[in-house]
Amino acid sequence: MPMDAHDIESMIKAAIPDAEVTIRDLAGDGDHYAATVISASFRGKSRVQQHQIVYQSLKGQMGGVLHALALQTGVPSGPGVPEG
């Protein structure tokens, strides 16, 4: 059974409460998603470490129920947000 985009977002936000999460279903099949996850908790971490945090939040669903996830991560930017 495919995984719902809302479920993916909920799992990520449960593990990374301050995250801004955007999920897109790439193929319309519930198996291939793109996610953008922005969190201040990623500040000072490498891109690999950021991705590992997101994958850990999915609790082993990758490669099983969730077939493919194109992932982009980053830290918030904009006025009033210090760069770190």
Order of alpha helices (4+ residues) and beta strands (2+ residues): alpha-beta-beta-alpha-beta
